[in-house]
Structure formats: C-alpha cells, structure tokens
Amino acid sequence: MNPPETHGRGPRDERAPARRRVIAVLAALLTIAAGLGIRAVGDGPVTKYGGDALYTLLLYTLVLVVAPRTRPAAAAAGALAVSWAVELFQLTGVPAELAARSVLARLVLGTSFNPPDLFWYAVGAALGWTAHALADRGAGRIVQRSSRW
C-alpha cells in the first residue's frame, strides 16, 4: 500500500506539525535572546530598528507555534498586520499610559508612534518569510530524497 499523499506534496508525515512547532519555539527563544542581547550591548538606531524587525520576527515565530502548517506568506502577513496594528494603537496614547505602569506593556506595546518602525516591521516579516520558505524548500528536498529509497 502506498503512503497517503497530500495534494502532490509527497508523503504525509504525521509528526511534521509537532516538529515544526518545536522549531518555531526554538526560533522564538532565539529571537527573544537576540532582542535582549541587542538591547544590552547596543544603543541608537541599530538597536531601535533591529529591535523592531525582531519584534515582528518574534510574532512570526509565534504564529508558527500556534499554527505550524501556516504558509510563509500568511505567517508574514499576520505578523506584519499585528505589528502595524500595535504601532498604530500607539497613536491613541493608551500604550504609553500602560507602559508607565508596566515594563511588560512597554516591551509589548511600545510607547509612541514612530513612522519608520512600520518599515522595519516589514523587514522582520520579510526575514521570517525568507527563512521559512528556504527551510520548507530544504525540507521538501529531504522528503523527496527519502521517498525514493
């Protein structure tokens, strides 16, 4: 009996979502470490805008933790939409009020609107999309090779 197919993508691996979720959790932890590291050693625009890109990259990895089969374009769009929504929410002043009371609120919501942040969030989404697409392409080659044996 032949293994089940999934719309021309090769043999279905029932463990793939769990494996993808573990990889996404590890990527999220690495992204958090990078964000904390950049804040600890840097200052100025590189730290600020690098942190913005990492913020969206973290959201990208969290999308994959929750929904590991999400395609790269959808994960990038979701992470970017949330990042932009949070940035635009800063125009209301509510995040600044919350940030005055909570370090966590300041880290998650920021304090004030900054138009260049919108671009750097897109950079983070693009980085996530690229890494995810390359990983999927590499995984597809491995599945194709293993199915020949």
N, CA, C and O atoms as a GROMACS GRO file, in nm:
protein
  596
    1MET      N    1   0.084  -0.117   0.000
    1MET     CA    2   0.000   0.000   0.000
    1MET      C    3   0.089   0.124   0.000
    1MET      O    4   0.188   0.130   0.073
    2ASN      N    5   0.053   0.222  -0.082
    2ASN     CA    6   0.130   0.345  -0.092
    2ASN      C    7   0.095   0.437   0.024
    2ASN      O    8  -0.017   0.435   0.076
    3PRO      N    9   0.194   0.520   0.066
    3PRO     CA   10   0.164   0.616   0.173
    3PRO      C   11   0.067   0.722   0.124
    3PRO      O   12   0.062   0.752   0.005
    4PRO      N   13  -0.011   0.779   0.217
    4PRO     CA   14  -0.107   0.882   0.177
    4PRO      C   15  -0.035   1.004   0.119
    4PRO      O   16   0.073   1.041   0.166
    5GLU      N   17  -0.094   1.066   0.020
    5GLU     CA   18  -0.038   1.186  -0.042
    5GLU      C   19  -0.112   1.308   0.010
    5GLU      O   20  -0.226   1.299   0.056
    6THR      N   21  -0.048   1.422   0.003
    6THR     CA   22  -0.113   1.546   0.042
    6THR      C   23  -0.105   1.644  -0.073
    6THR      O   24  -0.014   1.727  -0.080
    7HIS      N   25  -0.198   1.635  -0.163
    7HIS     CA   26  -0.212   1.728  -0.274
    7HIS      C   27  -0.082   1.746  -0.350
    7HIS      O   28  -0.041   1.859  -0.378
    8GLY      N   29  -0.017   1.638  -0.383
    8GLY     CA   30   0.103   1.643  -0.465
    8GLY      C   31   0.228   1.687  -0.392
    8GLY      O   32   0.330   1.711  -0.457
    9ARG      N   33   0.224   1.698  -0.262
    9ARG     CA   34   0.341   1.743  -0.186
    9ARG      C   35   0.425   1.628  -0.134
    9ARG      O   36   0.520   1.650  -0.060
   10GLY      N   37   0.392   1.508  -0.169
   10GLY     CA   38   0.471   1.394  -0.123
   10GLY      C   39   0.406   1.325  -0.005
   10GLY      O   40   0.294   1.359   0.033
   11PRO      N   41   0.476   1.228   0.052
   11PRO     CA   42   0.419   1.152   0.163
   11PRO      C   43   0.389   1.242   0.283
   11PRO      O   44   0.467   1.332   0.315
   12ARG      N   45   0.278   1.218   0.347
   12ARG     CA   46   0.241   1.296   0.464
   12ARG      C   47   0.318   1.243   0.584
   12ARG      O   48   0.325   1.122   0.608
   13ASP      N   49   0.376   1.333   0.657
   13ASP     CA   50   0.446   1.298   0.779
   13ASP      C   51   0.362   1.350   0.895
   13ASP      O   52   0.352   1.471   0.917
   14GLU      N   53   0.300   1.258   0.968
   14GLU     CA   54   0.209   1.296   1.077
   14GLU      C   55   0.282   1.371   1.189
   14GLU      O   56   0.218   1.442   1.267
   15ARG      N   57   0.413   1.356   1.197
   15ARG     CA   58   0.489   1.424   1.302
   15ARG      C   59   0.533   1.564   1.261
   15ARG      O   60   0.588   1.638   1.343
   16ALA      N   61   0.510   1.602   1.137
   16ALA     CA   62   0.558   1.731   1.086
   16ALA      C   63   0.508   1.850   1.167
   16ALA      O   64   0.588   1.937   1.200
   17PRO      N   65   0.378   1.860   1.201
   17PRO     CA   66   0.335   1.977   1.279
   17PRO      C   67   0.405   1.989   1.414
   17PRO      O   68   0.443   2.098   1.455
   18ALA      N   69   0.423   1.878   1.483
   18ALA     CA   70   0.491   1.882   1.613
   18ALA      C   71   0.637   1.925   1.596
   18ALA      O   72   0.689   2.003   1.676
   19ARG      N   73   0.701   1.874   1.494
   19ARG     CA   74   0.840   1.909   1.466
   19ARG      C   75   0.850   2.059   1.431
   19ARG      O   76   0.939   2.129   1.478
   20ARG      N   77   0.758   2.105   1.348
   20ARG     CA   78   0.756   2.247   1.310
   20ARG      C   79   0.732   2.335   1.433
   20ARG      O   80   0.791   2.442   1.446
   21ARG      N   81   0.644   2.290   1.522
   21ARG     CA   82   0.613   2.368   1.642
   21ARG      C   83   0.737   2.379   1.732
   21ARG      O   84   0.765   2.486   1.786
   22VAL      N   85   0.811   2.270   1.748
   22VAL     CA   86   0.933   2.273   1.829
   22VAL      C   87   1.035   2.368   1.768
   22VAL      O   88   1.097   2.447   1.839
   23ILE      N   89   1.051   2.361   1.637
   23ILE     CA   90   1.144   2.452   1.568
   23ILE      C   91   1.100   2.596   1.586
   23ILE      O   92   1.184   2.684   1.608
   24ALA      N   93   0.970   2.622   1.578
   24ALA     CA   94   0.919   2.758   1.596
   24ALA      C   95   0.943   2.808   1.738
   24ALA      O   96   0.978   2.924   1.758
   25VAL      N   97   0.926   2.721   1.838
   25VAL     CA   98   0.953   2.760   1.978
   25VAL      C   99   1.101   2.794   1.994
   25VAL      O  100   1.135   2.894   2.057
   26LEU      N  101   1.188   2.712   1.937
   26LEU     CA  102   1.332   2.739   1.945
   26LEU      C  103   1.366   2.870   1.874
   26LEU      O  104   1.447   2.948   1.923
   27ALA      N  105   1.304   2.894   1.759
   27ALA     CA  106   1.327   3.020   1.686
   27ALA      C  107   1.277   3.139   1.767
   27ALA      O  108   1.340   3.245   1.768
   28ALA      N  109   1.164   3.123   1.836
   28ALA     CA  110   1.111   3.231   1.920
   28ALA      C  111   1.208   3.262   2.034
   28ALA      O  112   1.234   3.378   2.065
   29LEU      N  113   1.260   3.158   2.097
   29LEU     CA  114   1.355   3.179   2.207
   29LEU      C  115   1.483   3.245   2.158
   29LEU      O  116   1.538   3.333   2.225
   30LEU      N  117   1.530   3.205   2.042
   30LEU     CA  118   1.649   3.266   1.982
   30LEU      C  119   1.622   3.412   1.948
   30LEU      O  120   1.709   3.497   1.967
   31THR      N  121   1.504   3.441   1.898
   31THR     CA  122   1.468   3.579   1.864
   31THR      C  123   1.460   3.666   1.990
   31THR      O  124   1.507   3.780   1.989
   32ILE      N  125   1.403   3.612   2.097
   32ILE     CA  126   1.398   3.686   2.224
   32ILE      C  127   1.539   3.713   2.274
   32ILE      O  128   1.570   3.824   2.318
   33ALA      N  129   1.625   3.612   2.269
   33ALA     CA  130   1.764   3.629   2.312
   33ALA      C  131   1.834   3.735   2.228
   33ALA      O  132   1.908   3.818   2.282
   34ALA      N  133   1.812   3.733   2.098
   34ALA     CA  134   1.872   3.834   2.010
   34ALA      C  135   1.822   3.973   2.045
   34ALA      O  136   1.899   4.069   2.049
   35GLY      N  137   1.692   3.985   2.072
   35GLY     CA  138   1.635   4.115   2.107
   35GLY      C  139   1.690   4.167   2.239
   35GLY      O  140   1.723   4.285   2.250
   36LEU      N  141   1.699   4.080   2.339
   36LEU     CA  142   1.755   4.122   2.468
   36LEU      C  143   1.903   4.153   2.454
   36LEU      O  144   1.954   4.247   2.516
   37GLY      N  145   1.972   4.073   2.373
   37GLY     CA  146   2.114   4.096   2.351
   37GLY      C  147   2.142   4.228   2.282
   37GLY      O  148   2.234   4.300   2.321
   38ILE      N  149   2.064   4.259   2.181
   38ILE     CA  150   2.086   4.384   2.108
   38ILE      C  151   2.059   4.504   2.199
   38ILE      O  152   2.125   4.607   2.187
   39ARG      N  153   1.962   4.491   2.289
   39ARG     CA  154   1.933   4.600   2.384
   39ARG      C  155   2.044   4.612   2.488
   39ARG      O  156   2.074   4.722   2.535
   40ALA      N  157   2.105   4.499   2.525
   40ALA     CA  158   2.207   4.501   2.630
   40ALA      C  159   2.339   4.562   2.581
   40ALA      O  160   2.408   4.628   2.657
   41VAL      N  161   2.372   4.540   2.455
   41VAL     CA  162   2.504   4.584   2.406
   41VAL      C  163   2.497   4.705   2.314
   41VAL      O  164   2.600   4.768   2.289
   42GLY      N  165   2.378   4.738   2.264
   42GLY     CA  166   2.370   4.845   2.166
   42GLY      C  167   2.289   4.962   2.214
   42GLY      O  168   2.223   4.960   2.318
   43ASP      N  169   2.296   5.066   2.133
   43ASP     CA  170   2.219   5.186   2.158
   43ASP      C  171   2.204   5.258   2.024
   43ASP      O  172   2.286   5.238   1.934
   44GLY      N  173   2.103   5.338   2.012
   44GLY     CA  174   2.087   5.414   1.889
   44GLY      C  175   2.000   5.345   1.787
   44GLY      O  176   1.925   5.253   1.820
   45PRO      N  177   2.010   5.389   1.660
   45PRO     CA  178   1.920   5.341   1.556
   45PRO      C  179   1.932   5.191   1.527
   45PRO      O  180   1.831   5.125   1.500
   46VAL      N  181   2.053   5.136   1.532
   46VAL     CA  182   2.068   4.993   1.504
   46VAL      C  183   1.990   4.912   1.607
   46VAL      O  184   1.921   4.816   1.572
   47THR      N  185   2.002   4.949   1.731
   47THR     CA  186   1.930   4.880   1.838
   47THR      C  187   1.780   4.900   1.823
   47THR      O  188   1.702   4.805   1.833
   48LYS      N  189   1.739   5.023   1.800
   48LYS     CA  190   1.596   5.055   1.789
   48LYS      C  191   1.532   4.981   1.673
   48LYS      O  192   1.432   4.911   1.692
   49TYR      N  193   1.587   4.996   1.554
   49TYR     CA  194   1.523   4.939   1.437
   49TYR      C  195   1.549   4.789   1.424
   49TYR      O  196   1.467   4.716   1.369
   50GLY      N  197   1.662   4.744   1.474
   50GLY     CA  198   1.685   4.599   1.481
   50GLY      C  199   1.584   4.534   1.574
   50GLY      O  200   1.533   4.425   1.546
   51GLY      N  201   1.554   4.602   1.684
   51GLY     CA  202   1.451   4.553   1.776
   51GLY      C  203   1.314   4.549   1.712
   51GLY      O  204   1.235   4.458   1.739
   52ASP      N  205   1.284   4.647   1.628
   52ASP     CA  206   1.155   4.647   1.558
   52ASP      C  207   1.144   4.525   1.466
   52ASP      O  208   1.041   4.456   1.465
   53ALA      N  209   1.250   4.499   1.391
   53ALA     CA  210   1.248   4.384   1.300
   53ALA      C  211   1.236   4.254   1.379
   53ALA      O  212   1.162   4.164   1.340
   54LEU      N  213   1.307   4.246   1.492
   54LEU     CA  214   1.300   4.125   1.575
   54LEU      C  215   1.162   4.109   1.638
   54LEU      O  216   1.116   3.997   1.658
   55TYR      N  217   1.096   4.219   1.670
   55TYR     CA  218   0.960   4.214   1.727
   55TYR      C  219   0.867   4.142   1.630
   55TYR      O  220   0.793   4.052   1.669
   56THR      N  221   0.872   4.181   1.503
   56THR     CA  222   0.786   4.117   1.404
   56THR      C  223   0.830   3.975   1.377
   56THR      O  224   0.746   3.887   1.356
   57LEU      N  225   0.960   3.951   1.379
   57LEU     CA  226   1.009   3.814   1.361
   57LEU      C  227   0.960   3.725   1.476
   57LEU      O  228   0.925   3.609   1.453
   58LEU      N  229   0.957   3.777   1.596
   58LEU     CA  230   0.904   3.701   1.709
   58LEU      C  231   0.756   3.669   1.688
   58LEU      O  232   0.712   3.556   1.710
   59LEU      N  233   0.680   3.768   1.644
   59LEU     CA  234   0.538   3.742   1.615
   59LEU      C  235   0.524   3.636   1.507
   59LEU      O  236   0.435   3.551   1.515
   60TYR      N  237   0.610   3.639   1.408
   60TYR     CA  238   0.610   3.539   1.300
   60TYR      C  239   0.629   3.398   1.360
   60TYR      O  240   0.554   3.306   1.328
   61THR      N  241   0.728   3.384   1.448
   61THR     CA  242   0.753   3.252   1.507
   61THR      C  243   0.636   3.209   1.595
   61THR      O  244   0.604   3.090   1.600
   62LEU      N  245   0.571   3.304   1.663
   62LEU     CA  246   0.456   3.269   1.747
   62LEU      C  247   0.337   3.223   1.664
   62LEU      O  248   0.261   3.137   1.706
   63VAL      N  249   0.321   3.281   1.544
   63VAL     CA  250   0.217   3.233   1.452
   63VAL      C  251   0.242   3.085   1.423
   63VAL      O  252   0.149   3.005   1.422
   64LEU      N  253   0.368   3.050   1.400
   64LEU     CA  254   0.402   2.911   1.367
   64LEU      C  255   0.392   2.818   1.488
   64LEU      O  256   0.366   2.698   1.472
   65VAL      N  257   0.411   2.870   1.607
   65VAL     CA  258   0.390   2.789   1.727
   65VAL      C  259   0.243   2.750   1.738
   65VAL      O  260   0.209   2.636   1.767
   66VAL      N  261   0.156   2.848   1.714
   66VAL     CA  262   0.012   2.825   1.724
   66VAL      C  263  -0.041   2.743   1.606
   66VAL      O  264  -0.123   2.654   1.624
   67ALA      N  265   0.007   2.775   1.487
   67ALA     CA  266  -0.042   2.710   1.363
   67ALA      C  267   0.078   2.669   1.278
   67ALA      O  268   0.115   2.740   1.184
   68PRO      N  269   0.139   2.554   1.310
   68PRO     CA  270   0.266   2.517   1.246
   68PRO      C  271   0.259   2.491   1.096
   68PRO      O  272   0.363   2.492   1.029
   69ARG      N  273   0.142   2.469   1.041
   69ARG     CA  274   0.131   2.446   0.896
   69ARG      C  275   0.108   2.574   0.816
   69ARG      O  276   0.086   2.568   0.695
   70THR      N  277   0.114   2.688   0.883
   70THR     CA  278   0.092   2.815   0.816
   70THR      C  279   0.199   2.838   0.709
   70THR      O  280   0.318   2.817   0.734
   71ARG      N  281   0.155   2.880   0.593
   71ARG     CA  282   0.248   2.908   0.483
   71ARG      C  283   0.325   3.037   0.512
   71ARG      O  284   0.276   3.124   0.584
   72PRO      N  285   0.445   3.050   0.456
   72PRO     CA  286   0.529   3.168   0.483
   72PRO      C  287   0.459   3.301   0.456
   72PRO      O  288   0.469   3.393   0.539
   73ALA      N  289   0.390   3.315   0.344
   73ALA     CA  290   0.325   3.442   0.312
   73ALA      C  291   0.218   3.477   0.415
   73ALA      O  292   0.205   3.593   0.455
   74ALA      N  293   0.141   3.378   0.458
   74ALA     CA  294   0.035   3.403   0.556
   74ALA      C  295   0.094   3.438   0.693
   74ALA      O  296   0.043   3.527   0.761
   75ALA      N  297   0.200   3.370   0.733
   75ALA     CA  298   0.264   3.400   0.861
   75ALA      C  299   0.323   3.541   0.859
   75ALA      O  300   0.312   3.615   0.957
   76ALA      N  301   0.386   3.577   0.747
   76ALA     CA  302   0.444   3.711   0.735
   76ALA      C  303   0.335   3.818   0.739
   76ALA      O  304   0.349   3.920   0.806
   77ALA      N  305   0.226   3.794   0.667
   77ALA     CA  306   0.116   3.890   0.665
   77ALA      C  307   0.054   3.906   0.804
   77ALA      O  308   0.024   4.018   0.846
   78GLY      N  309   0.036   3.797   0.875
   78GLY     CA  310  -0.021   3.803   1.009
   78GLY      C  311   0.069   3.877   1.106
   78GLY      O  312   0.022   3.964   1.180
   79ALA      N  313   0.197   3.844   1.105
   79ALA     CA  314   0.292   3.910   1.196
   79ALA      C  315   0.302   4.058   1.164
   79ALA      O  316   0.307   4.142   1.255
   80LEU      N  317   0.305   4.092   1.036
   80LEU     CA  318   0.314   4.232   0.996
   80LEU      C  319   0.188   4.309   1.034
   80LEU      O  320   0.195   4.422   1.081
   81ALA      N  321   0.073   4.248   1.014
   81ALA     CA  322  -0.054   4.314   1.048
   81ALA      C  323  -0.061   4.345   1.198
   81ALA      O  324  -0.104   4.453   1.237
   82VAL      N  325  -0.020   4.250   1.281
   82VAL     CA  326  -0.023   4.273   1.426
   82VAL      C  327   0.077   4.383   1.463
   82VAL      O  328   0.046   4.470   1.544
   83SER      N  329   0.196   4.378   1.405
   83SER     CA  330   0.298   4.480   1.435
   83SER      C  331   0.248   4.619   1.398
   83SER      O  332   0.259   4.714   1.477
   84TRP      N  333   0.192   4.631   1.279
   84TRP     CA  334   0.140   4.760   1.236
   84TRP      C  335   0.023   4.804   1.324
   84TRP      O  336   0.011   4.922   1.356
   85ALA      N  337  -0.063   4.712   1.362
   85ALA     CA  338  -0.177   4.746   1.448
   85ALA      C  339  -0.129   4.800   1.582
   85ALA      O  340  -0.183   4.898   1.633
   86VAL      N  341  -0.028   4.736   1.639
   86VAL     CA  342   0.026   4.783   1.768
   86VAL      C  343   0.087   4.922   1.750
   86VAL      O  344   0.067   5.009   1.834
   87GLU      N  345   0.161   4.941   1.641
   87GLU     CA  346   0.223   5.073   1.618
   87GLU      C  347   0.116   5.181   1.602
   87GLU      O  348   0.128   5.290   1.659
   88LEU      N  349   0.012   5.152   1.526
   88LEU     CA  350  -0.095   5.250   1.508
   88LEU      C  351  -0.174   5.272   1.637
   88LEU      O  352  -0.225   5.381   1.660
   89PHE      N  353  -0.184   5.169   1.720
   89PHE     CA  354  -0.251   5.180   1.850
   89PHE      C  355  -0.179   5.282   1.938
   89PHE      O  356  -0.240   5.346   2.024
   90GLN      N  357  -0.049   5.298   1.916
   90GLN     CA  358   0.029   5.394   1.994
   90GLN      C  359  -0.018   5.538   1.972
   90GLN      O  360   0.005   5.625   2.055
   91LEU      N  361  -0.085   5.562   1.860
   91LEU     CA  362  -0.140   5.696   1.833
   91LEU      C  363  -0.248   5.735   1.933
   91LEU      O  364  -0.278   5.853   1.950
   92THR      N  365  -0.307   5.637   1.999
   92THR     CA  366  -0.414   5.664   2.096
   92THR      C  367  -0.362   5.711   2.231
   92THR      O  368  -0.437   5.772   2.307
   93GLY      N  369  -0.238   5.684   2.261
   93GLY     CA  370  -0.183   5.719   2.392
   93GLY      C  371  -0.204   5.612   2.497
   93GLY      O  372  -0.141   5.618   2.603
   94VAL      N  373  -0.290   5.515   2.471
   94VAL     CA  374  -0.316   5.409   2.569
   94VAL      C  375  -0.190   5.327   2.598
   94VAL      O  376  -0.161   5.302   2.715
   95PRO      N  377  -0.114   5.285   2.497
   95PRO     CA  378   0.008   5.209   2.527
   95PRO      C  379   0.106   5.288   2.615
   95PRO      O  380   0.171   5.228   2.701
   96ALA      N  381   0.118   5.417   2.595
   96ALA     CA  382   0.208   5.498   2.678
   96ALA      C  383   0.164   5.496   2.824
   96ALA      O  384   0.246   5.486   2.915
   97GLU      N  385   0.031   5.507   2.845
   97GLU     CA  386  -0.021   5.501   2.982
   97GLU      C  387   0.007   5.366   3.046
   97GLU      O  388   0.048   5.359   3.162
   98LEU      N  389  -0.015   5.259   2.970
   98LEU     CA  390   0.010   5.124   3.022
   98LEU      C  391   0.160   5.102   3.045
   98LEU      O  392   0.199   5.038   3.143
   99ALA      N  393   0.243   5.154   2.956
   99ALA     CA  394   0.388   5.138   2.967
   99ALA      C  395   0.443   5.208   3.091
   99ALA      O  396   0.543   5.165   3.147
  100ALA      N  397   0.377   5.315   3.133
  100ALA     CA  398   0.420   5.386   3.253
  100ALA      C  399   0.401   5.301   3.378
  100ALA      O  400   0.467   5.323   3.479
  101ARG      N  401   0.312   5.202   3.370
  101ARG     CA  402   0.283   5.116   3.485
  101ARG      C  403   0.345   4.978   3.476
  101ARG      O  404   0.352   4.906   3.576
  102SER      N  405   0.390   4.940   3.355
  102SER     CA  406   0.434   4.802   3.337
  102SER      C  407   0.547   4.791   3.235
  102SER      O  408   0.535   4.839   3.122
  103VAL      N  409   0.656   4.728   3.275
  103VAL     CA  410   0.766   4.703   3.183
  103VAL      C  411   0.721   4.610   3.071
  103VAL      O  412   0.759   4.629   2.956
  104LEU      N  413   0.640   4.510   3.104
  104LEU     CA  414   0.591   4.417   3.003
  104LEU      C  415   0.507   4.490   2.898
  104LEU      O  416   0.520   4.464   2.778
  105ALA      N  417   0.420   4.581   2.943
  105ALA     CA  418   0.339   4.659   2.849
  105ALA      C  419   0.428   4.744   2.759
  105ALA      O  420   0.401   4.758   2.640
  106ARG      N  421   0.534   4.799   2.817
  106ARG     CA  422   0.626   4.880   2.737
  106ARG      C  423   0.696   4.796   2.631
  106ARG      O  424   0.714   4.840   2.518
  107LEU      N  425   0.735   4.675   2.668
  107LEU     CA  426   0.803   4.586   2.572
  107LEU      C  427   0.708   4.538   2.462
  107LEU      O  428   0.748   4.528   2.346
  108VAL      N  429   0.585   4.508   2.499
  108VAL     CA  430   0.490   4.453   2.403
  108VAL      C  431   0.423   4.562   2.318
  108VAL      O  432   0.408   4.545   2.197
  109LEU      N  433   0.384   4.671   2.381
  109LEU     CA  434   0.305   4.774   2.312
  109LEU      C  435   0.383   4.898   2.271
  109LEU      O  436   0.336   4.978   2.190
  110GLY      N  437   0.503   4.915   2.327
  110GLY     CA  438   0.576   5.038   2.298
  110GLY      C  439   0.512   5.156   2.367
  110GLY      O  440   0.425   5.141   2.452
  111THR      N  441   0.558   5.277   2.328
  111THR     CA  442   0.505   5.396   2.394
  111THR      C  443   0.456   5.502   2.298
  111THR      O  444   0.354   5.566   2.323
  112SER      N  445   0.527   5.521   2.187
  112SER     CA  446   0.488   5.631   2.097
  112SER      C  447   0.505   5.589   1.951
  112SER      O  448   0.592   5.510   1.916
  113PHE      N  449   0.419   5.644   1.868
  113PHE     CA  450   0.420   5.614   1.725
  113PHE      C  451   0.546   5.671   1.660
  113PHE      O  452   0.586   5.784   1.687
  114ASN      N  453   0.608   5.589   1.574
  114ASN     CA  454   0.726   5.630   1.500
  114ASN      C  455   0.715   5.574   1.359
  114ASN      O  456   0.731   5.453   1.341
  115PRO      N  457   0.686   5.656   1.258
  115PRO     CA  458   0.662   5.605   1.122
  115PRO      C  459   0.769   5.510   1.068
  115PRO      O  460   0.732   5.412   1.003
  116PRO      N  461   0.900   5.533   1.090
  116PRO     CA  462   0.998   5.437   1.036
  116PRO      C  463   0.983   5.295   1.091
  116PRO      O  464   1.026   5.199   1.027
  117ASP      N  465   0.922   5.282   1.208
  117ASP     CA  466   0.901   5.148   1.264
  117ASP      C  467   0.821   5.060   1.169
  117ASP      O  468   0.844   4.940   1.161
  118LEU      N  469   0.727   5.120   1.097
  118LEU     CA  470   0.643   5.044   1.004
  118LEU      C  471   0.728   4.974   0.899
  118LEU      O  472   0.702   4.859   0.864
  119PHE      N  473   0.830   5.041   0.849
  119PHE     CA  474   0.921   4.980   0.753
  119PHE      C  475   0.999   4.866   0.816
  119PHE      O  476   1.011   4.758   0.757
  120TRP      N  477   1.052   4.887   0.935
  120TRP     CA  478   1.136   4.784   0.998
  120TRP      C  479   1.056   4.662   1.039
  120TRP      O  480   1.110   4.551   1.044
  121TYR      N  481   0.928   4.680   1.069
  121TYR     CA  482   0.842   4.563   1.092
  121TYR      C  483   0.832   4.480   0.963
  121TYR      O  484   0.834   4.357   0.968
  122ALA      N  485   0.822   4.549   0.850
  122ALA     CA  486   0.816   4.478   0.721
  122ALA      C  487   0.946   4.402   0.696
  122ALA      O  488   0.944   4.294   0.638
  123VAL      N  489   1.058   4.459   0.738
  123VAL     CA  490   1.187   4.390   0.725
  123VAL      C  491   1.185   4.260   0.807
  123VAL      O  492   1.228   4.156   0.758
  124GLY      N  493   1.135   4.267   0.929
  124GLY     CA  494   1.125   4.147   1.013
  124GLY      C  495   1.036   4.042   0.952
  124GLY      O  496   1.068   3.923   0.954
  125ALA      N  497   0.922   4.084   0.896
  125ALA     CA  498   0.830   3.989   0.831
  125ALA      C  499   0.897   3.926   0.710
  125ALA      O  500   0.882   3.806   0.686
  126ALA      N  501   0.971   4.005   0.634
  126ALA     CA  502   1.042   3.953   0.516
  126ALA      C  503   1.151   3.853   0.555
  126ALA      O  504   1.171   3.753   0.487
  127LEU      N  505   1.220   3.881   0.665
  127LEU     CA  506   1.322   3.786   0.713
  127LEU      C  507   1.259   3.653   0.753
  127LEU      O  508   1.311   3.547   0.719
  128GLY      N  509   1.148   3.660   0.824
  128GLY     CA  510   1.078   3.538   0.863
  128GLY      C  511   1.030   3.461   0.743
  128GLY      O  512   1.047   3.339   0.735
  129TRP      N  513   0.969   3.530   0.648
  129TRP     CA  514   0.917   3.469   0.526
  129TRP      C  515   1.030   3.399   0.450
  129TRP      O  516   1.015   3.285   0.408
  130THR      N  517   1.142   3.468   0.434
  130THR     CA  518   1.256   3.412   0.360
  130THR      C  519   1.311   3.288   0.428
  130THR      O  520   1.331   3.185   0.364
  131ALA      N  521   1.335   3.297   0.559
  131ALA     CA  522   1.390   3.182   0.632
  131ALA      C  523   1.294   3.064   0.627
  131ALA      O  524   1.336   2.950   0.608
  132HIS      N  525   1.165   3.090   0.644
  132HIS     CA  526   1.063   2.986   0.643
  132HIS      C  527   1.054   2.920   0.505
  132HIS      O  528   1.050   2.798   0.494
  133ALA      N  529   1.052   3.003   0.400
  133ALA     CA  530   1.044   2.949   0.264
  133ALA      C  531   1.166   2.865   0.231
  133ALA      O  532   1.154   2.760   0.168
  134LEU      N  533   1.284   2.911   0.271
  134LEU     CA  534   1.406   2.834   0.246
  134LEU      C  535   1.406   2.703   0.325
  134LEU      O  536   1.449   2.599   0.273
  135ALA      N  537   1.359   2.707   0.448
  135ALA     CA  538   1.351   2.585   0.529
  135ALA      C  539   1.253   2.486   0.468
  135ALA      O  540   1.280   2.366   0.462
  136ASP      N  541   1.137   2.537   0.422
  136ASP     CA  542   1.039   2.448   0.358
  136ASP      C  543   1.095   2.388   0.231
  136ASP      O  544   1.073   2.270   0.203
  137ARG      N  545   1.167   2.466   0.153
  137ARG     CA  546   1.226   2.416   0.030
  137ARG      C  547   1.327   2.306   0.061
  137ARG      O  548   1.329   2.202  -0.005
  138GLY      N  549   1.411   2.329   0.162
  138GLY     CA  550   1.508   2.227   0.202
  138GLY      C  551   1.442   2.102   0.255
  138GLY      O  552   1.486   1.991   0.225
  139ALA      N  553   1.335   2.119   0.333
  139ALA     CA  554   1.262   2.003   0.387
  139ALA      C  555   1.196   1.925   0.274
  139ALA      O  556   1.189   1.803   0.279
  140GLY      N  557   1.147   1.994   0.173
  140GLY     CA  558   1.085   1.928   0.058
  140GLY      C  559   1.184   1.840  -0.016
  140GLY      O  560   1.149   1.731  -0.061
  141ARG      N  561   1.306   1.888  -0.029
  141ARG     CA  562   1.410   1.808  -0.095
  141ARG      C  563   1.443   1.682  -0.015
  141ARG      O  564   1.463   1.575  -0.071
  142ILE      N  565   1.447   1.696   0.116
  142ILE     CA  566   1.477   1.581   0.202
  142ILE      C  567   1.367   1.477   0.190
  142ILE      O  568   1.396   1.358   0.179
  143VAL      N  569   1.240   1.521   0.190
  143VAL     CA  570   1.127   1.428   0.177
  143VAL      C  571   1.132   1.358   0.042
  143VAL      O  572   1.110   1.238   0.033
  144GLN      N  573   1.162   1.434  -0.064
  144GLN     CA  574   1.170   1.374  -0.198
  144GLN      C  575   1.279   1.268  -0.203
  144GLN      O  576   1.258   1.160  -0.259
  145ARG      N  577   1.395   1.298  -0.146
  145ARG     CA  578   1.505   1.201  -0.148
  145ARG      C  579   1.471   1.076  -0.068
  145ARG      O  580   1.498   0.965  -0.112
  146SER      N  581   1.410   1.095   0.051
  146SER     CA  582   1.380   0.981   0.135
  146SER      C  583   1.270   0.894   0.075
  146SER      O  584   1.266   0.773   0.099
  147SER      N  585   1.180   0.954  -0.003
  147SER     CA  586   1.073   0.875  -0.063
  147SER      C  587   1.124   0.791  -0.179
  147SER      O  588   1.056   0.697  -0.220
  148ARG      N  589   1.240   0.822  -0.233
  148ARG     CA  590   1.299   0.742  -0.341
  148ARG      C  591   1.357   0.612  -0.288
  148ARG      O  592   1.367   0.513  -0.362
  149TRP      N  593   1.394   0.611  -0.161
  149TRP     CA  594   1.459   0.493  -0.104
  149TRP      C  595   1.358   0.394  -0.069
  149TRP      O  596   1.392   0.286  -0.020
   0.00000   0.00000   0.00000
